[in-house]
Amino acid sequence: MESPLVVKPFVRGMTESELMAIMTVGMATISGSVLAAYAGMMAPFHPAAAGHLIAASVMSAPAAFVIAKLLVPETAEPETMGTVDLEVRGEKPDVNVIDAAARGAAEGLKLALVVGAMLIAFIALVALANGVLGWAGGLVGLDGLTIEGMLGWVFGPVAWLLGVTWADAGVIGQLIGVDLVLNEFVAFVQLQGLLEGGAELQERSVVIGIYALATFANFGSVAMTIAGLGEIAPSRRQDLARLGIKSMLAGLLAALLTATFAGMLT
């Protein structure tokens, strides 16, 4: 989510299609820091997990770009078409490396605080919704009803279409639902727990699951993306909010497309 700082001077003038592209690619991939953590979690059960996670990000990035352009085609003329103006409006050049490092640290801290606040708010909303669902489900004999559980029923057939065996589709589908509603960390922790508990999942199902879960496409990331890019370009906050859910679904679609190819080659 911090990568937009690299193109910070240009975010304000981006077209809607360009914003959609940068948001979708961010949703469809994972950062290097968490990639190492997830590789460590999966290594005892699948030694090649690190390679799969790297391949997932490399494959999902171009897939996300194509899907973003299909959903929001370019209808305007980008400011950077044919040339890049290095004299960016409103940006003072850094005096030296120390000045650049100090400014970057300050901007990174401000971005982290805003993103953290938005993430807490969205997670609280999901918890509230799960509480209401659990109460309503209890009234009709459906104890423990949650959003991620419901999405697990929905994504079971989707996991089967990705190449997961029908016996494993319910488990992988629920993990995809957890990834979408909460985040990929919780989903990987649950997958690790299943494997530690001796769950009889086929190796192909685990590989497809790793590719499908290697994405930031979840409701929390929508909040982080809107907060992060909105802090960089406050004038584009409404555009970011309008594209948030669409970019999340596009990022998820890119990850599932990558998982499908992984299943074909496994």
C-alpha positions as CSV (number, residue, x, y, z in Angstrom):
1,M,0.0,0.0,0.0
2,E,3.0,2.3,0.4
3,S,4.1,1.8,-3.3
4,P,1.9,4.8,-4.6
5,L,4.4,7.1,-2.8
6,V,6.7,6.3,-5.7
7,V,4.3,8.0,-8.1
8,K,3.0,10.5,-5.6
9,P,3.5,13.7,-7.8
10,F,1.4,12.1,-10.6
11,V,-1.6,10.7,-8.6
12,R,-3.5,14.0,-8.5
13,G,-3.6,14.2,-12.3
14,M,-4.2,10.5,-13.1
15,T,-7.2,9.6,-15.2
16,E,-9.9,7.4,-13.7
17,S,-8.6,4.4,-15.7
18,E,-5.1,5.0,-14.3
19,L,-6.4,5.2,-10.8
20,M,-8.3,1.9,-11.3
21,A,-5.1,0.3,-12.6
22,I,-2.9,1.3,-9.7
23,M,-5.6,0.3,-7.2
24,T,-6.3,-3.1,-8.8
25,V,-2.6,-4.1,-9.1
26,G,-2.1,-3.2,-5.5
27,M,-5.1,-5.4,-4.5
28,A,-4.1,-8.4,-6.7
29,T,-0.5,-8.7,-5.3
30,I,1.2,-8.9,-1.9
31,S,4.2,-7.0,-0.5
32,G,7.6,-8.5,-0.1
33,S,7.6,-8.3,3.7
34,V,4.4,-10.4,4.1
35,L,5.4,-12.7,1.3
36,A,8.4,-13.8,3.4
37,A,6.1,-14.3,6.4
38,Y,3.6,-16.4,4.5
39,A,6.4,-18.5,2.9
40,G,7.7,-19.3,6.3
41,M,4.3,-20.3,7.5
42,M,3.8,-22.7,4.5
43,A,7.3,-24.0,4.2
44,P,6.9,-26.9,6.7
45,F,4.0,-28.3,4.6
46,H,5.0,-27.1,1.1
47,P,8.8,-26.4,0.7
48,A,8.1,-24.7,-2.7
49,A,5.7,-22.1,-1.1
50,A,8.1,-19.2,-1.5
51,G,8.4,-19.8,-5.2
52,H,4.6,-20.1,-5.6
53,L,4.1,-16.8,-3.7
54,I,6.6,-15.0,-5.8
55,A,5.1,-16.4,-9.0
56,A,1.6,-15.4,-7.8
57,S,2.6,-11.7,-7.5
58,V,4.5,-11.7,-10.8
59,M,1.6,-13.3,-12.6
60,S,-1.2,-11.4,-10.9
61,A,0.2,-7.9,-11.6
62,P,-0.2,-8.0,-15.4
63,A,-3.5,-9.9,-15.1
64,A,-4.8,-7.1,-12.7
65,F,-3.7,-4.4,-15.1
66,V,-5.5,-6.0,-18.0
67,I,-8.7,-6.6,-16.0
68,A,-8.6,-3.0,-14.7
69,K,-8.4,-1.6,-18.2
70,L,-11.2,-3.8,-19.3
71,L,-13.5,-2.7,-16.5
72,V,-12.5,1.0,-16.7
73,P,-11.2,1.7,-20.2
74,E,-9.1,4.8,-20.9
75,T,-11.3,7.5,-22.3
76,A,-9.3,10.6,-21.4
77,E,-5.8,11.6,-22.3
78,P,-3.2,10.9,-19.6
79,E,-1.0,13.8,-18.6
80,T,2.1,11.6,-19.1
81,M,1.1,10.3,-22.5
82,G,4.3,10.5,-24.7
83,T,6.3,12.4,-22.1
84,V,6.9,12.8,-18.4
85,D,7.2,16.3,-17.0
86,L,9.6,16.2,-14.1
87,E,8.6,19.7,-13.1
88,V,5.7,18.6,-11.0
89,R,3.3,21.3,-9.7
90,G,3.4,22.0,-6.0
91,E,6.4,19.7,-5.3
92,K,9.6,21.2,-3.9
93,P,12.7,19.3,-4.9
94,D,14.7,17.8,-2.1
95,V,17.9,19.6,-1.2
96,N,19.9,16.3,-0.7
97,V,19.6,12.7,0.3
98,I,19.1,13.6,4.0
99,D,16.2,15.9,3.1
100,A,14.7,13.2,0.9
101,A,15.0,10.6,3.6
102,A,13.5,12.9,6.3
103,R,10.5,13.8,4.0
104,G,10.0,10.2,3.0
105,A,9.9,9.1,6.6
106,A,7.4,11.8,7.6
107,E,5.1,11.0,4.7
108,G,5.4,7.2,5.4
109,L,4.4,7.7,9.1
110,K,1.5,10.0,8.1
111,L,0.3,7.4,5.6
112,A,0.6,4.6,8.1
113,L,-1.4,6.4,10.7
114,V,-4.2,7.2,8.3
115,V,-4.3,3.7,6.9
116,G,-4.3,2.2,10.4
117,A,-7.3,4.3,11.4
118,M,-9.3,3.3,8.3
119,L,-8.4,-0.3,8.8
120,I,-9.6,-0.4,12.4
121,A,-12.9,1.3,11.3
122,F,-13.5,-1.3,8.5
123,I,-12.6,-4.3,10.7
124,A,-15.0,-2.9,13.3
125,L,-17.8,-2.7,10.7
126,V,-17.2,-6.3,9.7
127,A,-17.3,-7.4,13.3
128,L,-20.5,-5.5,13.8
129,A,-22.1,-7.1,10.8
130,N,-20.9,-10.6,12.0
131,G,-22.5,-9.9,15.4
132,V,-25.8,-8.9,13.8
133,L,-25.7,-12.0,11.5
134,G,-24.8,-14.3,14.5
135,W,-27.8,-12.9,16.5
136,A,-30.2,-13.2,13.5
137,G,-28.9,-16.7,12.7
138,G,-29.4,-17.9,16.3
139,L,-33.1,-16.9,16.0
140,V,-33.6,-19.4,13.1
141,G,-31.2,-22.1,14.4
142,L,-28.1,-21.1,12.4
143,D,-25.7,-20.5,15.2
144,G,-22.3,-19.0,14.3
145,L,-23.5,-17.4,11.1
146,T,-20.8,-15.0,9.7
147,I,-20.1,-13.1,6.5
148,E,-17.0,-15.2,5.8
149,G,-18.9,-18.4,6.4
150,M,-21.6,-17.4,4.0
151,L,-18.9,-16.5,1.4
152,G,-17.4,-19.9,2.0
153,W,-20.6,-21.4,0.7
154,V,-20.5,-19.1,-2.3
155,F,-16.8,-19.7,-3.0
156,G,-16.9,-23.5,-2.7
157,P,-18.0,-23.9,-6.3
158,V,-15.6,-21.2,-7.3
159,A,-12.7,-23.2,-5.7
160,W,-13.9,-26.2,-7.6
161,L,-13.8,-24.3,-10.9
162,L,-10.2,-23.2,-10.1
163,G,-9.2,-26.9,-10.1
164,V,-9.7,-27.9,-6.4
165,T,-11.2,-31.3,-5.9
166,W,-14.8,-31.2,-4.8
167,A,-13.8,-32.8,-1.4
168,D,-11.5,-29.8,-0.7
169,A,-13.6,-27.1,-2.4
170,G,-15.5,-26.2,0.7
171,V,-12.3,-25.7,2.8
172,I,-10.5,-23.7,0.1
173,G,-13.7,-21.7,-0.7
174,Q,-14.1,-20.7,3.0
175,L,-10.5,-19.6,3.1
176,I,-11.1,-17.4,0.1
177,G,-14.1,-16.0,1.9
178,V,-12.0,-15.3,5.0
179,D,-9.4,-13.6,2.7
180,L,-12.0,-11.4,1.2
181,V,-13.9,-10.3,4.3
182,L,-11.0,-10.2,6.8
183,N,-7.5,-10.4,5.2
184,E,-5.1,-12.9,3.7
185,F,-3.1,-13.2,7.0
186,V,-6.0,-14.7,8.8
187,A,-6.7,-17.0,5.8
188,F,-3.0,-18.2,5.8
189,V,-3.1,-18.7,9.6
190,Q,-6.2,-20.9,9.2
191,L,-4.7,-22.8,6.3
192,Q,-1.6,-23.4,8.4
193,G,-3.8,-24.6,11.3
194,L,-5.6,-27.0,9.0
195,L,-2.3,-28.5,7.7
196,E,-0.9,-28.7,11.2
197,G,-4.0,-30.5,12.3
198,G,-3.6,-33.2,9.7
199,A,-6.3,-32.0,7.3
200,E,-6.4,-34.3,4.3
201,L,-6.0,-31.7,1.6
202,Q,-4.5,-32.7,-1.8
203,E,-1.2,-31.0,-2.7
204,R,-2.9,-29.5,-5.8
205,S,-5.6,-28.0,-3.6
206,V,-3.0,-26.5,-1.3
207,V,-1.1,-25.0,-4.2
208,I,-4.2,-23.5,-5.8
209,G,-5.1,-22.1,-2.3
210,I,-1.7,-20.5,-1.9
211,Y,-2.1,-18.7,-5.3
212,A,-5.7,-17.7,-4.5
213,L,-4.9,-16.3,-1.1
214,A,-1.8,-14.3,-2.3
215,T,-3.8,-11.1,-2.7
216,F,-4.6,-7.9,-0.8
217,A,-8.2,-8.0,-2.2
218,N,-10.3,-7.6,0.9
219,F,-12.5,-4.9,2.5
220,G,-9.7,-3.8,4.8
221,S,-7.5,-3.1,1.8
222,V,-10.2,-1.0,0.2
223,A,-10.0,1.2,3.3
224,M,-6.2,1.3,3.2
225,T,-6.2,2.1,-0.5
226,I,-8.7,4.9,-0.2
227,A,-6.9,6.3,2.9
228,G,-3.4,6.0,1.4
229,L,-4.1,7.4,-2.0
230,G,-6.6,9.9,-0.5
231,E,-3.8,11.3,1.7
232,I,-1.6,11.7,-1.3
233,A,-4.3,13.3,-3.5
234,P,-7.2,14.6,-1.3
235,S,-9.0,16.0,-4.4
236,R,-9.4,12.5,-5.8
237,R,-10.9,10.9,-2.7
238,Q,-14.4,10.6,-4.2
239,D,-13.0,8.9,-7.3
240,L,-11.1,6.5,-5.1
241,A,-14.2,5.7,-3.0
242,R,-16.2,5.0,-6.2
243,L,-13.5,2.7,-7.5
244,G,-12.7,0.9,-4.2
245,I,-15.0,-2.1,-4.3
246,K,-14.6,-2.5,-8.1
247,S,-10.8,-2.6,-7.8
248,M,-11.1,-5.1,-4.9
249,L,-13.2,-7.5,-7.0
250,A,-10.9,-7.0,-10.0
251,G,-7.9,-7.8,-7.9
252,L,-9.6,-10.9,-6.5
253,L,-10.5,-11.9,-10.1
254,A,-6.8,-11.5,-11.1
255,A,-5.7,-13.7,-8.2
256,L,-8.2,-16.4,-9.0
257,L,-7.2,-16.3,-12.7
258,T,-3.6,-16.8,-11.6
259,A,-4.7,-19.7,-9.3
260,T,-6.5,-21.3,-12.2
261,F,-3.3,-21.3,-14.3
262,A,-1.4,-22.7,-11.3
263,G,-3.9,-25.5,-11.1
264,M,-3.6,-26.3,-14.8
265,L,0.2,-26.6,-14.4
266,T,0.2,-28.6,-11.1
